[in-house]
Amino acid sequence: MPEHSVEHPSFLAAFFAPEIRAWRGKSPLAEVFWLHGVALSAVQIGLYAWVRLHGQLLWEQALLLGFAGYSLWIVPSLWRCARANESFWSVLARWLTIAWAANAAFVLIFLQVDLLLRYAGH
């Protein structure tokens, strides 16, 4: 076994430790919901609005791909963290996670179709 695997985690493992904990359902639900969910998605929406306003098609595409990857991470992470207990907030968070997943899928599809039409000059 390599010497650094247990005592010295890699830089990436240390850097992404909060995200890894959330993915495993080991983070506090409020932290994952408000910080990783609400705040980070607001930043992404702001960036997307800015690049769309400036007509940056390639950046729009990159942000859509990033948002898709983010959604594939945040939805299971929120679900797993919400399963930690059966409080009112956990149940509410799971229902909101279902709504988030459906909304994210539709938004990504419609924005991608719109982007493809603009690529084609329509």
C-alpha angles and dihedrals in degrees: 000000000000115000095235098051098086109020100031113039116204120263092251093049090050093044093050096037094116091051092047091050090050091048089054092048092246099119127089110270094229091055094050094042099046103028104032096026112035103021097042094045089050089055090049092049090050092050092047092049090050096050091043091051089053094046096241099159097176092050089048089055092048092050092048090053090047091049091050091052091045090051091050087055103039099047097058091037092055091044093051094047091048091053090065091092141357099244122140090257093052092052091046091049091053092052090047089049090056090050090046092053093050093045093047092050093051094043092050092048095048095043091048092050090048091049092050090051090051090049087054091050098250 
